[in-house]
Amino acid sequence: MRSAMSKGDFVIGRRCGILSTGSRNIRGGRLPAVFRNRVTLGSLIAPPLVVSKTAVWLTVLLAGTASTGVGARLDLPHDPPAAAARVYLADPVFGAAVRRAIAGAAARLERTECQRVFADFSDESGRSLLANLQDSNRRAAEYLFSHVSFVDDSDAPQCLRGDVVAAFTTPGDPVIRLCASEFARSIAKNATATELLVIHEMLHALGLGENPPTPDEITARLRARCSQR
């Protein structure tokens, strides 16, 4: 019986060393070396295996910076607040990676310069995000751990419409919704940008709307305020 295949899944062919998505095949050097090493395509003997894009990027993430790309692992966060972050994801590896990004964002929020970003923006009623944060009686990093939740909403239209969207949040809603494959890819490619994205979405959770300010304007301010840890 063939495995069910959803849109955007990859298929690893039997003994053929081919990775395909839709009508596009990836042969030899076009497949990331890290992924080839992890799954040893040349020795596959099982029937065709369906692998999600999220799994591909988590494989890259697990490989980390190891020179061979084989046998590396993700260092799970040991900081108790990071472990206690409100992350509701079925995949434990993806959940650990998200917690790592949250912990990195929280470390940035401990810096005074980064905290100034809350005074830079207001909610849709004109109230400062800093005032909204102060209403919670929590420091910024504590608010991220105790008030903001992270869920997988990969089937949402925002994740499926073709734009490169890793996460989205309704202004004033403390639930950050993740597009799993794009968020996993973001973590694997640029941890700093992903941590800034977490703070970006936290600003929306505190009531920040968009257009204005544009997403690029928000990101530029975050880079200016929060690039250092």
Buried (B, 14 or more C-beta within 10 A) or exposed (E): EEEEEEEBBBBBBEEBBBBBBEEEBBEEEEBBEBBBBBBEBEEBEEEBEBBBBBBBBBBBBBBEEEEEBEEBEBEBBEBEBBBEBBBEBEBEBBBBBBBBBBBBBBBBBEBEEBBBBBEBBBBEEEEBBBBBBEEBEBBBBBBBBBBBBBEBBBEBEEBEEEEEBBBBBEBBEBBBBBBBBBBBBBBBEEBBBBBBBBBBBBBBBBBBBBEEBEEEEBBEBBEEBBBEB
